Structure formats: structure tokens, C-alpha cells
Amino acid sequence: MAQTPVIQTNGLTKYYGRVRGVEDLTLGVMGGEVLGLLGPNGSGKSTTIRLLLNLLQPDRGGGRIAGMDIRRQSQQVRQVCGIVLGEPAYYEHLTGSQHLDLLQSVHRTPNKRRDEMAERFQLDLSRPIRAYSKGNKQKLAILMALAHDPDVLIMDEPSQGLDPLMQRELHEVLREEKARGKTVLLSSHILSDVQRVCDRVAVLGNGHLLTTISVQDMQHTYARRIQVTLTRDALPEDFAYPGITNVQCSGRVAELTAIGHIGPVLQKIAALPLEDVVAPEASIEDLFNLEIEGREPTP
């Protein structure tokens, strides 16, 4: 018997007037899977998450989380979920600890992991929110999602505002949650976020689902732009081998596109008389050839 997705949408659609938020979105997240919602700003990621949590009403379509209807049973849905929303709101005069106490009263479940996670994310829970930096506010949002040890995590851009050390800690925590059988839906516009923690990626563009692909397959297929500087003039024939396209040479500098695994390409380039190589991280727009029509409105 086929496994039923823990998170499922069917034709989920939301418009803001004439502006498309998300349209005919159908996808599923299986138990124990980490699925990344990947797309540039304005692609429909936040709209999708807010629809799943019944913070927005769909124009049509629906969904289920842990077998419960996201509209009719939204309160029960939130009981089983750990949630990080974009730009979370707090009571500025309360401490981090008091926010967790409030959360515990809502979930009616002990915050079994609050001390563990506060230590891992280096967060002082005794301070009032008004004394928190943006990064500490984001840490508290993550801590509130994890403290009651939920079976489902739904996180909208959870790494935003975190320094690199805390980003790595977040990635490690999410990998641990997956190993414990938790189901995670994670939105991001940063390729490295989803590459480090996700099993599959659902790519959104202009409110549409463009493709669903495994992270492993994505790494095989995407393109990187590379700039190579030689100690002599660069020639197109220097780069005439598989995996290299769009070669443009100007003096000692060549710009080219490498497709698929970067290792074999770098081995070939290393045999040339190199002075420098620059390979910036591929953007989502380059990776999936997205054309951005406009930003997603803020509800």
C-alpha cells in the first residue's frame, strides 16, 4: 500500500486581487522527509505556508497535515506542528522564557527541549524581547518551533538573520530531526540551505510549481558561471570539453558555464596555466531559468 503524505496540498490556489500568490499547487511531503520549497522572493513560498496553516484562506483547493484538513481542523493541525513564520511577532516586554511558557499553555505539551535548544543556539531566555537582536529573535522562533518536540516542522526561511555558525547549527538540528523520523517542510531562496538538509526540492516560480527534484539530481543538472584568468591569453579551445558551454574569452579572462558536477570541470581547468578562478554560487534564477514577474504581496 502506498504511503500517505504527512503534508499534502491539492490544487491550492490564492490570488491577491489580480496578483497570483500560488496557483494549482499539488505536492506531498512523506513521513520522515525534508522537502525544500525553493524559489526566489515572490515565488509563492510564504503564501503556501500561510495557506497550510490557515493564516490565509485559499480561493480554491485544499490540503491535509497529519491526516487533518488544513481549514476545518486548523487548531488541531497547529498542535502537531512546530512553526517558524517569516518575520515572527513577539510581545516586546516579555522574556524569551515567558514566550515559551505561553507556547506550552497553548500546546498543552511540556517544552521538553527548551533548555537543550537554548544552549545549542546560544540564546539567553531571561532577557526581554526588546533587548534581542534580529538574529536572537530568529533563534527564539526556531526554539519555539522545536521546544515541544513536534512530529511536523513547517519553517519559512528559518536561517534568515542567523550568523554562519548558527546556520550550521540549524542545519545539524534539522538533519537530526529527520533521523528521528520527523517531517519537515522548509522554504528558502538560498540553494545552499536546501542542499545541506533536504531530500527533495519543490521549485516555485511566479506562483507555479515548476518541478520537484531530488537534491542529488539537482546537483547533477544545474549550471554554474565560472570566470577563469590565465597567465596567457585564453582561447575557446582551452575549454572545449564536456560539461562546458557558453565560453567567452577576452584577453587572459574566460567566462564559461559548467553544467553538472564541478569536479571534472575543475580538473580540466587546473591543467591550464591558471592565475585565478572565481565560481560564485549559482542563483535560483540561473539554475531553473526563472523569469520573475513581480514580488509576492505581503498578506
N, C-alpha and C positions, 0 to 999 in steps of 0.2 A: 504494500500500500504506500502511495506517495505521501511524503511528509507535508503537513500543512504549514505554510509560513507563519512565523510568530508575528511579523508585521506585514500587512498586506494592504495594497490600495487597488481599486478597480475604477478606472475612468475618472479619477479625481480631477476636478476642474474648478478653477477660481479665476474670475476676472475682476479687475478694479475699474469699473466703468468699461471703457473700450480697451484698456490695457490688460494684456494677458499676464496673469500670475503663473498659473500652471494649467495645462490642458491635457485631458485624456491620459493621465498618468496611471499606469498599471505596473506595479512591481511588487516583489515579495522579498522578505528577509527571513532566512531559515534560522531555526534554533541553533545557537552557538556560532552564528556567523557575524562577522563585522562587515557591513555594507557601507561604502562611502557614497554620499551624494556629492558629486564633483561638478563644479561649474563656476563660471565667472560670476561676479556680482551682478544681480539682476536676472539670473537664470531660472529662479523659482525654488531654490533650496529652502529658504526660510518660510516661504508660503507653504511648501509641502509639509514641513514640520509643524507649523501652526495649525494646518488643517488636521493633521493626525492627532493633535492634542485638543481639538475642538476649540481652539482660540480664534479660529476663523470658520465661517460657515461656507461649505462648497456650493457652487452653482449647480453642480451635478456630480455624480459618482460618490464613492464612499470608501470605507476601509475597516479593517479589524486589527486589533492588537491583542495578542494572547487570547484569541477567540472572541473578544468583546467588540461590539460595534463602537466605532470612534465617536459617534454622535449620541446615540441613545445611552451608552454606558461610559461616558467620558470620565465620570468621577471614579469608577472602578478601574478604568484604564490608568489613570494617574496614580492609583495606589500601587500598581505593579511596575511603574516606570521610574527611572532616575532621569531627570530632565535638566539640560543646560540650554537656555534660550539666548539668542543674541542680545547683548546689552541688558543683562538682568537688572531688575529694580530691587532696591532694598529700603528698609527703614534706617535712615542715616544715624539716628540716635541710639539704635540697638547695637549690641556687640555681635561678632560672628557666632559666639556660643548661643546667644539668645535667638538668633535666626535658626540655628539647628534645633533648639528646643521647640520653636514654633513648628518647624517641619515635622518633628517627632509627634506632636499633637495632631497634626493633620493626617499623617500616615498611620498613626496608632501602632507604630513599629519602632522598637528601640534603634537608636543610631549606633549600631554595633561597631561601626568602623570609623567613627568620627575622630578618635584620638590617633589611630593609625594613619589616616589620611592627612590629618592636620600636620603630623610630623613629617610625612613624606613630602608634602607640598610646602613645608616650612611656613605655616600660617599661624599667626598669633590670634587665637579666638577671643581673647579677653579685650581686644581693642574695639571701639565703636567704628561703625562703617565709615563715618565721616573722616576717619583717620587712615582709611585704606587707600592705597594706590589703585590704579586701574588693574594692574596685574594681580593684586591681592583680592580685589573684588571678583576677578575671574577665577582665582583659586577657590574662593568661597562657593561660587556657583558649582564648580566641579565637586567640591566636598559635599555640598548639599545633595548632589545627584547620587553620590556613592555611599553616603553615610548609612542609609537604611538597607544596603545590600540588595538592590532590586534585581529582578531577573532580566529586565529590559532597560537599555540605556538609549536615550534619544538626545543627541547633542548637536547643537547648531554652532559651528565654528568654535569649538571648545578651546583651541590653542591660541586664539587671538588675545593679545595683551600679555601673554606669558613670555618670560625670557627663555633663551635656548635651553638652559638647564631644566627648567620646569616643563618645557615642551617635551623633552626626552623622558621626564618622569611620567608625564601624562601618557605618552606612547607606551611606556612599560606597563603602566597600570591597565591600559586597555588590552594589551596582549595577555595580561594575567586574567582579566575578566573573561576574555574569550576562552582561555584554557579552562576556566571554571564553568564553562557552558553558557555564559550569558550571551544575550543577543544585543547587538549594537548597531544603531543607525547613526552615522556620523557625517555631518555636512562640512565641506571645506572648499575653498578655492585654491588651496595650496597642494600641488602634486605630491610633495614630499610627505605631507600628513597622511594621505591615503596609502601611499606606497609602503609606509612603515607599519601600518596597523590593519589594513583592510584585506579581506579575501577577494571581494568583488567591488566594482565601481559602477554606479549608475550615473551616466553623464547627462546633465541637463543643459539645454541651451534655449534661451528665449521661451522658457516655459514648457518645452517639449522634452521628452525622454529621447535622447539621440541614440544611445546604445547602452548595453550592460555588458561588461567585460571583466574577466579576471585580472587581478593586478599583474600576474605573471604574463598573461597575453599582452596586456597594455605595454609592459616594458619591452616586449619583443617588437612592437609595431610603431612606437612613437618616434618622432623626429626631434633632433637637437640641432641647433645652429652653432657652428664652431668657427672660430677665427684662428687661423694659423699664420704665424710670422716666421719666415725662413731667413737664413743668413745670406741667401741669394734670391734672385727673382723667382717668384712662384709661377709654375706653369700648370695649365689644366691637366696635362698628362701625369703630373705628380700625384693626382688624386683619382685616377681612372681605375677604380676597382669597386667591387660590390659593396653596397651599403652607403655609398657617397653619391649625392646628387647636387644639382644647383651650384656648381663650382664657379666662383667669380674671383679672378685674380687681378690684383693691382699692385705692381711693383713686387715687393717681398711679402705682401699680405694676400692670403687667400681666405675667402669666406665660403663655407660649404654647409650642406645639410647631411647629417649622419642619421640613418634610419635603423632602428633595432638596437641590438646590444652594442654598447660603445667600445667594449674591449678589443675586438678585432680591428675596428677602425683606428683606435689609438695605437695599436701595434704597428699598423702600416705607417701612420704619421710619424711614429717615433724613429722610423728608419730614415727619415728625411733630415736635412741639416737644419734643425729647429733652433729658433730663438725664443719663441713663446707660443703657447696655446691657451685660448680662452674659450670655455664652453659654458655659457650661462644656462641655468635651469630652464628647460622648456616650459613655455606658458601653456595654459589650458587651451587658449585660442589657437595657438600654433599646432598643438597636439591633435585637436579634433576639428580644426579649420572652422571655428565658430565665428559667426558674424553677430555682433551684439547690437540689437535694435534699440535697446533702451534699458534703463535701470528698473528693477522691480520696485514698485511703490512700497513704502513702509505703511503697514496697516495702522 
